[in-house]
Structure formats: C-alpha cells, structure tokens
Amino acid sequence: MHSGTTITQFMIEEQRRIRGASGDFTSLLNDVVTACKVISNAVSQGGLVGVLGTAGSDNIQGEVQKKLDVITNDIMIKSNEWAGHLAGMASEEMDDMYPIPKQYPKGKYLLVFDPLDGSSNIDVNISVGTIFSILRCPPDVTEPTAKDFLQPGTQQVCAGFALYGPCTMMVLTTGNGVNGFTLDRNIGEFVLTHPKMSIPEDTQEFAINMSNQRYWEAPVARYINECLGGKASGREKNFNMRWIASMVADVYRILTRGGIFMYPKDTKDPSKPGRLRLMYEANPISFIVEQAGGVCTTGRERIMDVKPDDLHQRVPVILGSRNEVERVIRYHKEG
Ligand code: AFP
C-alpha cells in the first residue's frame, strides 16, 4: 500500500480550492498525465520495440525527426483530442496547429507541447522529457487559429514537464508553487515526492554548450569567463559545469540543487534569435522556474513577457538561481 498523495488526489484537492471549478481542467491534466505515462513506457522499451533511430522526416524547424518524436506526438494528440476539454493543440513537431476533429466536442483550453524534448539524446540513452503548457482559448473562439495560441507566458494556466530518467518524474505548476511527483510503476500513479520545489538563490554550477563560445555576445562571454576563472578572476567562488543537452534534465537539476542554464542569443545562425522555442520550451519552463523562485530572461527581458508572433518562434534563454541570472541581466545592461 503506497502512503503518498497521488497526482490525481493532489489535482482534485487543488480543484476544491477554486470556487466554481467545473473539473474540466482537472480532467484535461489527467489526460496529459496519462499520455506521459504512455510515453514513459515507449521510451523505456527503446530498442526492444524498435522505436530508436530516425523517422526519415524533418520537422518545421528543419530538424531530423526521430521515430520517437513522431510516436510521442501521436500519443499526445490521441490522449487529448477526444475528451472535450480542448479547442486546439500545437506541437513543436507539427507545422500548423492541430484543430480538434469534428467528431469530438470542443472545450475552452489550448494545449501546447514538445512531446519529446532532448530527443537527439534518445539513441544514447540519456534522459528526455515531455514539456507542456495549457492556455485559455480566447472567449467566443470556437475554431482557433494559430494566432489564438500567441499569448505571452504570463497567460499560462498550467505548465509542466515529465522527465524520463532513472525515475519518471512529473513537475507541475498552476501558479501556486511547483510540485514534483515520481511515477510508482507498481500502482501506475505519480506520487507526490517533491512538494514545493524551490531553487536556491545562489549556485556554483553553470550549464551552457561551450562549443558555441565563439558565437556569443559580450555579456555572456564576460559571465562565462568569470565562471571559468572562479576565484582567480575575481568571483568569490569557483564553478562547476554541467551540460546534458536535454533541457528538461538540466532544468530538473536546477530545481533540485540550483544552477544557471543558458542557451543565449548567438551569431551562429543569424536567422535564429536563439535555439529554444518560446511556446514549447521557454514559456512552460519559465513558469515553473519562476514559481520555484528562480529567474528567466532572454538577457534583455523577462521570457514570459515576450509577445509571441509565431508558433515556432525561438528565444534566447537564461534561467535558474536568482543571484546568478540577475548578474547576467546586469551584464547585458552594461553592454
Ligand atoms: P532536441 O529535442 O532536438 O534534442 O533539442 C534539445 C534542446 O532543444 C534542449 O532540450 C537542449 O537544451 C538543447 O536543445 C541542446 O542543444 P545543443 O545540442 O545545441 O547543445
């Protein structure tokens, strides 16, 4: 007999706190959680069921799709299209938004997701995850178009990610703190194991893809040089570095023990203002990180204040422990 609070119990208790809540949102979240359990299964079987390798297609961003990118996208769609809670979905893996098929009732929410973040790591058995964000469909819109999704991150009703690592975790916020749940495979339920997650204000750990160093802007180069130099370059401490190249895994580490994560603006490809996608990665992760007491910025503005102009828009991302991120913001102001 398990003794913890299950995610279902947790969500129902949260719902009771909201006067007039219809249960729609709780049911939607339940479907998303179910999809993540199905994805966790697919990911954990890997080569046994022939799901590793490339799918032979590219996504809208010109990236090679893995078989699991396509499979997990399909799982998210199938688990969430039927119940009547959604007016539409948008995914990193689909060129256009996904309207709810005619045979199903429509609801008042929009679901945005990256079905398998870090998927370029999947063949080497490194942790990957699913990131999602729930928005309200604008009032009186029954047939949403892409522009109805273009809401700043501050409008998110809920954001979360599942992390498929040694344990499968679900990390969630609805704007009332951040809670982490671990999948108990014996009962098939996520159980609350990490209540009220909080990011320490200070850190000695940074995460950045150092191979891009020659493309960085001056403020980022200045900050990383100081981290590398540590006490010898005037900082009060020495730093350690981690880079998993799977944002969910890097962010989970920061939620657990602090750190700063950076995928900054660079000059590698002038057509791209950053590597990470605003709607599918930066906004949901920012909502979680801010709710855990961290800071998220492009270097020049708060990520959740960016007004999206395209579903697949990219942004620079600098996030994590407050005092380090604020230092980087200061370096951007100083030029
Ligand atoms: P994929 O989902 O294509 O593997 O991208 C992962 C990611 O968006 C994010 O999770 C990582 O932090 C970042 O890209 C890694 O980028 P680099 O490969 O340039 O280090």
Residues whose N, C-alpha, C, O or C-beta is under 5 A from the ligand:
A	BS01	AFP	L116 D117 G118 S119 S120 N121 N209 A245 S246 M247 V248
